[in-house]
Amino acid sequence: MTWHGVTTDPRLHIVTGKGGTGKTTVAASLATALAQEGQRVLLVETEERQGISQVLDVAPLGTQEEEVAAGLDGGQVWGLSIEAGAALVEYLRLFYRLGRAGDLLHKMGAIEFATTIAPGVRDVLIGGKIYESVRRTTAGRAPGRRSRSEDPPAYDAVVLDAPPTGRVGRFLDVTGQLADLARVGPIRHQADAIHQLLHSDTTLVHLVTLLEQLPVQETLDAVESLTSEGLQVGALIVNQARDAGVRASLDLVAEQAPDPARLAEQLESVGIRTSAAMISGLEQTAAEAVQRRDLEASLEDAVVAAGRPVLVLPHLPEGVGPDAVRRLAAELAAQGVASA
Amino acid sequence: MPDLDLGAVLADPATSVVVCCGSGGVGKTTTAAALALHAAEQGRRVVVLTIDPARRLAQALGLTELDNTPRPVVGVDTSAGGSLDAMMLDMKRTFDEVVLTHAEPETAQQILDNPVYQAVSSSFAGTQEYMAMERLGQLRAQAQAEDSWDLIVVDTPPSRSALDFLDAPQRLGSFLDGRFIRLVSAPARAGGRVGARALGVGMSLAASTLGKLLGKQFLLDVSTFVAAMDTVFGGFRARADETYRLLQAPGTRFVVVAAPERDALREAGFFVHRLARDRMPLAGLVLNRVAVSRARISADRARDAAESIEESGDPHTAAVLRAHADHAEVAARHRRLIRDTAAAYPKLATVQVPLAGADIADLPALRRVAESLSTP
């Protein structure tokens, strides 16, 4: 099986997960792993959080694409923060030749109005930018040349740091949200095109989880609901997992309950003065560590049972940053993550 | 930092509302449920409003259906004369009920059928916060009218920032009362043509562009919606301001919940400042899920000992020491973070809840949390 579990070549990778599971870091690592020699990968965020610039330690991203990191084997990672208001102004400029009137609309509060109150419009605008970046060809990079479908794509892959699982279903259901509002017109047309892209075999949704009760539950629920909505679920990514050494050590602890007398004698033998409180504290710590290990094991089984490929990323106690992203990218590459 | 005595806060008959705030994922709902259970078992008549409880906690509270109505929780010790009702917020239903209570039947139906209303009431940023406050106001009125509860415990919606709970209703209110939306809906209010002329060139251009983009029908729906809602709320902003003032009323106590993590503590700090600025009564900070080392051996020392013991051939004892070292490292990190917070907020009252091995999904587990919360 491929690392993403489908036989086609995905180009749009949507990364979601429960809030706090490290989606942004995983998305950045995935983009870094996918950017192989000579390739360009676009890493996109949509909620104006500047998460990408924080994780990669670069200046805040604007509405223009810019290079933000080097790929693992020499490719390029570009970054973009999509902002609905700017996307709307750009859209109006393009389709209605509005020119500077866009600024006026901003001043009037019309842009805020359109991107906030009209449900789904915001998502269509953001989706439209994503659609454009997936479909753009290298010819489209050079001004004045019409791009043709046989030209190579501008980006070999696009990785989207998507809204968390709680909101992602609505975000991806661009046409459903619009249903009652815009039945015709350019927005509707664009929504249909995005819908088609999201439901095509070039798009995958990857889910990030921790081995904790709630994130796993949300992940499994999301696998089910995304699948039923006709979206392709890719890999399930277990983030912040214990490394193999710690696991092996815990397996050993679990083999038997510690014998208090022996524990005390061993500690004394290396010069630690023991007390009854210390020994019972150690026994309790051991019991709780085993309990947590068992819980994690059962959660991991549940993740595996979902039937999607599982990728595992280690917990990095020193925190996230560009080095951590590269390290996680290398982990992903070692587990088979590569672009076609 | 002084100790936070939540047991005393809950026992004080002057305390009538407890609001649990904090950034997402820190255990607000669990804290709210534990505080409510404790107060009820100490003899208070309590209702707890939860927003989005984890499935098993919801089951423990008997919240199997989302019907927006408080129901008695089974298994509560009522021997002290107290009681506990629990409910889960249904924001759409709350919104609908507001409309149905305040509008004439015909107008109400018109609003409920409006597609813009349906969008705003079910999926609009800020609606959940707005409706949580609205529901709190309703429960309070009901408690006073029927003398049914003497304490309301509120959980707040999950959001990145704790401040959203305070800001979102007003943000939504001022947006709905905003210039553009007012102007777009002016014709409907002025009864037709008069308003349109007053729009001016810029606004006509803006309105016609949006009309092209979103459809004329949509703008019409917006204008009908705003006009109709005006009669219900008398202005969203005014209504939001009013509910906001409820939070400043005597008897309200804020409990800020944070996990011992840098981001959550920073959020909690912002929130504490904000409460002080708006003169909202803060009870204190709950530090939730704090790892506590159970044996007085430092992580480094335990690792050294594990290495030596392994050489002499007792791998099991070595592994136990390593498990302790891992846990002690987390505990040390939590201690440092809490110490930094204490230095930054020397007057902030705090209480710690230790990290539990399993998740909290039944009343006995909630009682254990409550015990840590109420014993400073």
Interface residues (C-beta under 8 A of the other chain):
Chain A: G19 G20 R49 L92 Y96 L98 A101 L104 L105 K107 M108 G109 A110 E112 F113 A114 T116 I117 A118 P119 V121 G166 R170 Q177 D180 L181 A182 R183 V184 G185 P186 I187 Q213 L214 Q217 V246 S249 L250 L252 V253 E255 Q256 P258 R262 L263 Q266 L267 S269 V270 I272 A277 M278 I279 G281 L282 Q284 T285 A286 E288 A289 Q291 R292 L295 P317
Chain B: G24 G25 A54 R55 P115 V116 Q118 A119 V120 S123 F124 A125 P158 R160 F175 G178 R179 F180 I181 V184 G202 M203 L205 A206 A207 T209 L210 K212 L213 L214 G215 F218 V222 S293 R294 A295 R296 I297 R301 D304 A305 S308 I309 S312 D314 P315 H316 T317 A319 V320 L321 R322 A323 H324 D326 H327 E329 G357 A358 D359
